[in-house]
Amino acid sequence: MIQKIWIKHVRNLNDVSIDLLKKKHCYIYGDNNQGKTSILEAISLATDFKSPIQDDIDKIMQEQKDECIIGLDINEEEPQRRYIRFRRNGKKEIVNNSKSCSKKDLQTHFSDYISADALHVFQKEPDFRRKLLDKFCCLKHSDYEKQLKVYEKLLRQKNKYLKQENSDEVFIKTLNASLASTGSFLVKKRKEALHEIEQEINTIISTINFFNDTIEIQYIKKRMEEATDHEYEAFFFKTLNHDIEKEKILKYSLSGPQRDDFSLLIKKKNVGDYFSRGINRCLAILFRLAQINNLKTEKKLICLLLDDTFAEVDDEKKKKILLYMKKNYQLFYATTKKDKSLVANNEQVIAIHDGKISYE
């Protein structure tokens, strides 16, 4: 659990120090563009060594500054005091309990950022969901990340080769065999992951008495719906070979995990198509919580970073989900307005204005 935070030269946070004073949660409120999200982003930088918002670290640092620094006091059986210094040259320095260490040494922990955009899980394009699922599978299984990179490399190689005027069909079939083998592994792991998430999300729904319906998560194998799990590799290989002439014309591969999708169903109806934005947002949040719970055996969650996560969620459902979160995780909750009904005695309440904080 995080007890203290130091932030220097991150966006509009010039020099900020936050002490939770032995309280578990932190409630941050203020108008837009005052620094709420910057605090959450800094915590993510110190726990996951990357921003959930901006890939380019240089754009997170204040202009005219050559570095930004984030420090955390983490209260555990073996307390940690870690400092991370990010420099514009791309280098970073990590110190834990006064000793230099590598990012790998501290990757046993993670935080998770859930913004108002959580709603998009079931309403954005399939590529968004695939990336979310692949990220989870990579965290869950180290071999998944390796196989995903192999598959993506093979796919790039094939698509590049398909653009040539004179392409050898024998070579394409060789690539297809490798794609079928690697792709079948990815699909198998994805389906296993979604089954675990489905079980966990229904456990959470039952625990908080969210509603009586059961959630079903369906994996969608585009253009290969008829393939059973047992015969998927052979079916995939056959489909790829059948499509060779068409793919030569289109210049890209038509089938495979790169085109698949998944959906959440309630009573066989797609959540994104048939249910309100509020329900979609709630289920998107619960989907993320189910992922987090399934990662606990691999890594330890330090905290949840909630960035106006509950917009469009009614008070009753908001309280149920927040109560579950507060019981199971440490929360840093940023929002524009102070909601007294959501603040309890175990929360440090902070107001922020123009990058400066004040305690309440």
Secondary structure as GFF3:
##gff-version 3
##sequence-region A 1 360
A	DSSP	beta_strand	2	10	.	.	.	ID=ss1
A	DSSP	beta_strand	13	19	.	.	.	ID=ss2
A	DSSP	beta_strand	25	29	.	.	.	ID=ss3
A	DSSP	alpha_helix	36	48	.	.	.	ID=ss4
A	DSSP	three_ten_helix	57	59	.	.	.	ID=ss5
A	DSSP	beta_strand	67	74	.	.	.	ID=ss6
A	DSSP	beta_strand	80	87	.	.	.	ID=ss7
A	DSSP	beta_strand	92	96	.	.	.	ID=ss8
A	DSSP	beta_strand	99	100	.	.	.	ID=ss9
A	DSSP	three_ten_helix	103	106	.	.	.	ID=ss10
A	DSSP	beta_strand	109	115	.	.	.	ID=ss11
A	DSSP	three_ten_helix	116	122	.	.	.	ID=ss12
A	DSSP	alpha_helix	126	140	.	.	.	ID=ss13
A	DSSP	alpha_helix	142	162	.	.	.	ID=ss14
A	DSSP	alpha_helix	169	208	.	.	.	ID=ss15
A	DSSP	beta_strand	215	220	.	.	.	ID=ss16
A	DSSP	alpha_helix	232	242	.	.	.	ID=ss17
A	DSSP	alpha_helix	244	250	.	.	.	ID=ss18
A	DSSP	three_ten_helix	257	259	.	.	.	ID=ss19
A	DSSP	beta_strand	261	266	.	.	.	ID=ss20
A	DSSP	beta_strand	269	270	.	.	.	ID=ss21
A	DSSP	alpha_helix	271	274	.	.	.	ID=ss22
A	DSSP	alpha_helix	277	295	.	.	.	ID=ss23
A	DSSP	beta_strand	300	307	.	.	.	ID=ss24
A	DSSP	alpha_helix	315	328	.	.	.	ID=ss25
A	DSSP	beta_strand	331	335	.	.	.	ID=ss26
A	DSSP	three_ten_helix	340	342	.	.	.	ID=ss27
A	DSSP	beta_strand	347	353	.	.	.	ID=ss28
A	DSSP	beta_strand	356	359	.	.	.	ID=ss29
###
